[in-house]
Amino acid sequence: MRNPDPKEIDYTRHWHLESCPNCGGSLKNSNPIDQHDHYLRDFEKLKRGIRLVYTKHLIYRYKCPHCGKIVSQYIGKLKNARYGIGIIAFVLFERLERGGSWEGIRTTLNHIVHTKQCIPMVKVFIDWIRKYESEIWEVYHAFLDTIGQSSFAHVDETGIPMDGQNWWLRVIVATEVVLYLPSETRGSDAVKDIFHEYKGILLSDFWSAYKKLNVEQQKCLEHLVRELRKIDLRALDKRDKAKKKLEKDDELRAQESNGAKTKPKKRGRPAKLPGPLTEEKRVQLREVIEQCNKISRQLRTFYEFFQQAWKKNGNGMSVYTPICKRISIAEAELRLKQIIQEIREEGGLTLI
């Protein structure tokens, strides 16, 4: 691959030495004896999107006046590299977080770079993973340590294709880090070691696998509100069915009181006409309607309370409200306890 044209260079970085890496002697009064150039193609993050940049690295060599060795600054694993950490991180993100195929990632890069000669081959992608495996493991274990010491952690999973098989990708979000963890299984075995003796609070959806973990847990607010809404809809559906039965029975009773009869069919056995409901059955249906209305009203009280967390109306519980104007955790808990007490006094919440 050819070096970029001088007009294409975006940045120039100089690699000087102040001391000899061999003996530790000072090189402040020494001038470089020569230099060599090294070019890297990389991605630069912008406010909106990313762009391809070329960086020219000038690596200076010195002759140490103390030990006589020819020395230069060590630039790590980028020494013989053609691509920078930004592109490498982008490829790993597309592969692990988005589940992209290697060829699909090359196509994505082509849309950004617009120069086919600058698109790495699939073999280069795989070589990157092998080359930086030790660094990736260091970051991975550092993330695990951070999650283990965090006061809370969100966890969720989604399906991901991996080499022609169906895998699962877990996303674990703590205060400081986000860990993407691919796994062949959706069960609790994939994360039980991570949360062994975990002292924080684990936030998750209603997936049963997380119940097997011996940690303090809280359900994700969004999933909790969604479940409340489902129960509310079931209650309203049951209420509407009871209402229709009563309305149909009212019509039947009105027809009987007016002496109206349905004309029989000309051929075939006449259809069996439904009889009116017993008074006991009508009382039961009225009770169902009343109960479902109460359930819906109580659920909406919870729903409206939790929904304040993401409303942009300046309320003291919203994440969009400045921290200095938000209510305290204790005050929020007090409001929730008051709602629970009011519902208990009303007769409690009986789920459908």
C-alpha positions as CSV (number, residue, x, y, z in Angstrom):
1,M,0.0,0.0,0.0
2,R,1.4,3.3,-1.1
3,N,2.1,6.1,1.4
4,P,-0.4,9.0,1.3
5,D,0.4,12.1,-0.7
6,P,1.9,15.0,1.4
7,K,-1.2,17.0,0.7
8,E,-3.3,14.3,2.3
9,I,-1.5,14.4,5.6
10,D,-3.8,15.7,8.4
11,Y,-1.5,15.5,11.4
12,T,2.2,15.1,12.1
13,R,3.5,13.6,15.3
14,H,7.2,13.9,16.4
15,W,8.7,11.1,18.5
16,H,11.7,12.5,20.4
17,L,13.7,11.0,23.2
18,E,14.7,12.8,26.4
19,S,16.6,9.8,27.9
20,C,18.2,6.7,26.6
21,P,15.9,3.6,26.9
22,N,19.0,1.4,27.2
23,C,21.0,3.1,30.0
24,G,18.7,5.9,31.2
25,G,21.2,8.6,30.4
26,S,20.0,12.1,29.4
27,L,19.6,12.9,25.7
28,K,18.5,16.5,26.2
29,N,21.7,17.9,24.7
30,S,21.9,15.4,21.9
31,N,20.6,16.0,18.4
32,P,19.0,13.3,16.3
33,I,21.3,11.6,13.9
34,D,18.5,10.7,11.5
35,Q,14.7,10.0,11.3
36,H,12.3,7.8,9.5
37,D,8.6,8.3,8.6
38,H,5.7,6.1,9.5
39,Y,2.2,6.7,8.2
40,L,-1.1,5.6,9.8
41,R,-4.6,5.7,8.5
42,D,-7.1,6.2,11.2
43,F,-10.6,7.4,12.1
44,E,-11.2,10.6,13.9
45,K,-14.4,11.1,15.9
46,L,-16.3,14.3,15.2
47,K,-19.3,15.9,16.8
48,R,-21.3,14.2,14.1
49,G,-19.8,11.0,12.7
50,I,-16.3,10.1,11.9
51,R,-13.7,10.8,9.2
52,L,-10.6,9.2,7.8
53,V,-7.4,11.0,8.7
54,Y,-3.7,10.4,7.8
55,T,-1.1,10.9,10.5
56,K,2.6,11.2,9.7
57,H,4.9,9.9,12.5
58,L,8.4,11.2,12.5
59,I,10.6,8.8,14.6
60,Y,14.0,10.3,15.5
61,R,17.1,8.2,16.2
62,Y,19.8,9.3,18.7
63,K,23.3,8.1,19.5
64,C,23.5,7.9,23.3
65,P,26.6,9.7,24.5
66,H,26.7,7.5,27.6
67,C,26.4,4.0,26.2
68,G,27.0,4.6,22.5
69,K,23.8,2.7,21.5
70,I,21.6,3.9,18.6
71,V,18.1,4.4,20.1
72,S,14.7,5.7,19.2
73,Q,11.3,6.0,20.7
74,Y,9.2,2.8,20.9
75,I,5.7,3.3,19.6
76,G,4.4,0.0,20.6
77,K,2.3,-2.3,18.4
78,L,1.8,0.5,16.0
79,K,5.4,0.2,14.9
80,N,4.7,-1.7,11.7
81,A,0.9,-1.0,11.6
82,R,-0.8,0.7,8.7
83,Y,-4.1,1.4,10.5
84,G,-4.6,3.2,13.8
85,I,-6.5,2.3,17.0
86,G,-9.6,4.2,15.8
87,I,-10.2,2.0,12.8
88,I,-9.4,-1.1,14.8
89,A,-11.9,-0.1,17.5
90,F,-14.5,0.6,14.8
91,V,-14.1,-2.8,13.2
92,L,-14.3,-4.6,16.6
93,F,-17.4,-2.6,17.5
94,E,-19.1,-3.5,14.2
95,R,-18.2,-7.1,14.7
96,L,-19.1,-7.6,18.4
97,E,-21.7,-5.0,19.2
98,R,-23.5,-5.0,15.8
99,G,-22.9,-8.6,14.8
100,G,-21.6,-7.6,11.4
101,S,-20.0,-10.1,9.0
102,W,-16.4,-9.4,8.0
103,E,-17.4,-8.6,4.4
104,G,-20.3,-6.5,5.6
105,I,-17.8,-4.5,7.7
106,R,-15.6,-4.0,4.7
107,T,-18.6,-2.6,2.8
108,T,-19.3,-0.2,5.7
109,L,-15.7,1.0,5.6
110,N,-16.0,1.6,1.9
111,H,-18.9,3.9,2.4
112,I,-16.8,5.9,4.9
113,V,-13.4,5.8,3.2
114,H,-14.4,5.8,-0.5
115,T,-11.0,4.4,-1.4
116,K,-10.9,0.6,-1.9
117,Q,-7.1,0.5,-1.7
118,C,-7.4,1.7,2.0
119,I,-9.9,-1.0,3.0
120,P,-8.2,-3.8,5.1
121,M,-8.7,-7.4,4.0
122,V,-10.6,-9.9,6.2
123,K,-7.3,-11.5,7.1
124,V,-6.1,-8.2,8.5
125,F,-9.2,-8.0,10.7
126,I,-8.5,-11.4,12.2
127,D,-4.8,-10.6,12.7
128,W,-5.8,-7.5,14.7
129,I,-7.8,-9.6,17.1
130,R,-4.9,-12.0,17.5
131,K,-2.4,-9.1,17.8
132,Y,-4.3,-7.2,20.4
133,E,-5.7,-10.2,22.3
134,S,-3.7,-9.6,25.4
135,E,-4.7,-5.9,25.6
136,I,-8.4,-6.9,25.0
137,W,-8.2,-9.3,27.9
138,E,-6.7,-6.7,30.1
139,V,-9.5,-4.3,29.3
140,Y,-12.1,-7.1,29.7
141,H,-10.9,-8.0,33.2
142,A,-10.6,-4.3,34.1
143,F,-14.2,-3.8,33.1
144,L,-15.2,-6.9,35.2
145,D,-13.5,-5.4,38.2
146,T,-15.2,-2.1,37.7
147,I,-18.6,-3.8,37.4
148,G,-18.0,-5.9,40.5
149,Q,-17.3,-2.7,42.5
150,S,-20.2,-0.7,41.1
151,S,-23.3,0.1,43.2
152,F,-25.6,-1.1,40.4
153,A,-25.5,-2.7,37.0
154,H,-28.0,-3.0,34.1
155,V,-28.0,-6.2,32.1
156,D,-29.9,-7.1,29.0
157,E,-29.4,-9.5,26.1
158,T,-30.3,-9.8,22.4
159,G,-29.7,-12.3,19.7
160,I,-26.6,-12.1,17.5
161,P,-25.4,-14.2,14.5
162,M,-21.9,-15.5,15.1
163,D,-20.2,-17.6,12.4
164,G,-23.5,-19.0,11.1
165,Q,-24.9,-19.8,14.6
166,N,-27.3,-18.1,16.8
167,W,-25.6,-16.6,19.8
168,W,-26.6,-14.1,22.5
169,L,-25.0,-10.7,23.2
170,R,-25.3,-9.4,26.7
171,V,-24.9,-5.7,27.4
172,I,-23.8,-4.9,31.0
173,V,-23.9,-1.2,31.9
174,A,-22.4,0.1,35.1
175,T,-21.6,3.7,36.1
176,E,-18.3,3.9,34.3
177,V,-18.2,1.1,31.8
178,V,-20.3,-0.8,29.2
179,L,-19.4,-4.4,28.6
180,Y,-20.5,-6.4,25.6
181,L,-20.4,-10.1,26.3
182,P,-21.2,-12.7,23.5
183,S,-22.3,-16.1,24.7
184,E,-23.7,-19.3,23.2
185,T,-26.4,-19.5,25.8
186,R,-29.1,-17.1,27.2
187,G,-29.1,-18.8,30.6
188,S,-27.7,-17.5,33.8
189,D,-24.4,-19.5,33.5
190,A,-23.1,-16.9,31.1
191,V,-23.0,-14.2,33.8
192,K,-23.1,-16.1,37.2
193,D,-19.3,-15.7,37.6
194,I,-19.5,-11.9,36.9
195,F,-22.1,-11.4,39.6
196,H,-20.7,-13.9,42.1
197,E,-20.7,-12.2,45.5
198,Y,-21.9,-9.0,43.8
199,K,-22.9,-6.4,46.5
200,G,-24.6,-3.9,44.2
201,I,-28.1,-4.0,42.7
202,L,-28.7,-5.8,39.4
203,L,-31.3,-4.2,37.2
204,S,-32.8,-6.4,34.5
205,D,-36.0,-7.2,32.6
206,F,-38.3,-10.1,33.6
207,W,-36.2,-12.8,32.0
208,S,-36.3,-15.7,34.4
209,A,-32.6,-16.6,34.1
210,Y,-31.6,-13.6,36.2
211,K,-33.7,-14.8,39.1
212,K,-31.2,-17.7,39.6
213,L,-28.5,-15.2,40.5
214,N,-28.0,-14.7,44.3
215,V,-27.9,-10.9,44.2
216,E,-30.2,-8.0,45.2
217,Q,-32.3,-7.2,42.1
218,Q,-34.6,-4.5,40.7
219,K,-36.6,-4.7,37.6
220,C,-35.8,-2.2,34.8
221,L,-38.2,0.8,35.0
222,E,-39.1,0.7,31.3
223,H,-39.9,-3.1,31.5
224,L,-41.8,-2.6,34.7
225,V,-44.0,0.1,33.1
226,R,-44.5,-2.0,30.1
227,E,-45.7,-4.9,32.2
228,L,-48.1,-2.7,34.1
229,R,-49.5,-1.5,30.8
230,K,-50.0,-5.1,29.7
231,I,-51.9,-6.0,32.9
232,D,-54.0,-2.8,32.4
233,L,-54.9,-3.8,28.9
234,R,-55.9,-7.3,30.1
235,A,-58.1,-5.8,32.8
236,L,-59.8,-3.5,30.3
237,D,-60.3,-6.3,27.9
238,K,-61.9,-8.5,30.6
239,R,-64.1,-5.5,31.6
240,D,-65.3,-4.9,28.0
241,K,-66.2,-8.5,27.6
242,A,-68.3,-8.4,30.8
243,K,-70.0,-5.2,29.6
244,K,-70.9,-6.8,26.2
245,K,-72.4,-9.8,28.0
246,L,-74.6,-7.5,30.1
247,E,-75.6,-5.4,27.1
248,K,-76.5,-8.5,25.1
249,D,-78.5,-9.8,28.1
250,D,-80.3,-6.5,28.4
251,E,-81.3,-6.7,24.7
252,L,-82.6,-10.3,25.1
253,R,-84.6,-9.3,28.2
254,A,-86.1,-6.3,26.3
255,Q,-87.1,-8.6,23.4
256,E,-88.8,-11.0,25.7
257,S,-90.7,-8.3,27.5
258,N,-91.9,-7.0,24.2
259,G,-92.9,-10.4,23.0
260,A,-90.6,-10.3,20.0
261,K,-89.6,-13.6,18.5
262,T,-87.0,-14.5,16.0
263,K,-88.4,-16.0,12.8
264,P,-87.3,-19.7,12.4
265,K,-85.3,-20.7,9.4
266,K,-87.3,-22.4,6.5
267,R,-85.1,-25.5,6.5
268,G,-83.0,-27.3,9.0
269,R,-83.1,-27.5,12.7
270,P,-83.9,-24.1,14.3
271,A,-81.0,-22.4,16.2
272,K,-81.1,-22.7,19.9
273,L,-81.8,-19.2,21.3
274,P,-79.7,-18.2,24.3
275,G,-81.7,-17.7,27.5
276,P,-81.4,-14.6,29.8
277,L,-78.6,-14.6,32.4
278,T,-79.5,-15.4,36.0
279,E,-79.5,-12.5,38.4
280,E,-76.5,-14.1,40.2
281,K,-74.5,-14.2,36.9
282,R,-75.4,-10.5,36.2
283,V,-74.2,-9.6,39.7
284,Q,-70.9,-11.5,39.0
285,L,-70.4,-9.6,35.8
286,R,-71.0,-6.2,37.5
287,E,-68.5,-7.2,40.1
288,V,-66.0,-8.1,37.3
289,I,-66.5,-4.7,35.7
290,E,-66.1,-2.8,39.0
291,Q,-63.0,-4.9,39.9
292,C,-61.4,-4.3,36.4
293,N,-62.1,-0.6,36.6
294,K,-60.4,-0.5,40.0
295,I,-57.4,-2.5,38.8
296,S,-57.0,-0.2,35.8
297,R,-57.2,2.9,37.9
298,Q,-54.6,1.6,40.4
299,L,-52.3,0.5,37.7
300,R,-52.5,3.9,36.0
301,T,-51.6,5.5,39.3
302,F,-48.3,3.4,39.3
303,Y,-47.8,4.0,35.6
304,E,-48.1,7.8,35.9
305,F,-45.8,7.8,38.9
306,F,-43.0,5.8,37.2
307,Q,-43.5,7.6,33.9
308,Q,-42.4,10.9,35.5
309,A,-38.8,9.6,35.3
310,W,-38.6,10.4,31.6
311,K,-41.1,13.2,31.1
312,K,-39.7,16.6,30.0
313,N,-42.1,18.7,32.1
314,G,-39.7,19.8,34.8
315,N,-41.0,17.5,37.5
316,G,-38.6,16.6,40.3
317,M,-38.2,12.9,39.3
318,S,-37.3,13.4,35.7
319,V,-33.8,12.5,34.4
320,Y,-34.2,15.7,32.2
321,T,-34.5,17.9,35.3
322,P,-31.2,19.4,36.5
323,I,-29.9,17.4,39.5
324,C,-30.0,20.5,41.8
325,K,-33.8,20.6,41.2
326,R,-34.6,16.9,41.6
327,I,-36.2,15.5,44.6
328,S,-34.2,13.2,46.9
329,I,-34.3,9.4,46.8
330,A,-36.0,9.4,50.2
331,E,-38.7,11.7,49.0
332,A,-39.4,9.6,45.9
333,E,-39.6,6.5,48.1
334,L,-42.0,8.3,50.4
335,R,-44.3,9.2,47.5
336,L,-44.3,5.6,46.3
337,K,-45.1,4.3,49.8
338,Q,-48.0,6.7,50.0
339,I,-49.4,5.3,46.7
340,I,-49.0,1.8,47.9
341,Q,-50.7,2.6,51.2
342,E,-53.6,4.3,49.5
343,I,-54.1,1.2,47.2
344,R,-54.0,-1.1,50.2
345,E,-56.7,1.0,52.0
346,E,-58.8,0.8,48.8
347,G,-58.7,-2.9,48.8
348,G,-55.3,-3.8,47.3
349,L,-54.3,-4.6,43.7
350,T,-55.6,-8.0,42.4
351,L,-53.8,-8.8,39.2
352,I,-55.6,-10.4,36.3
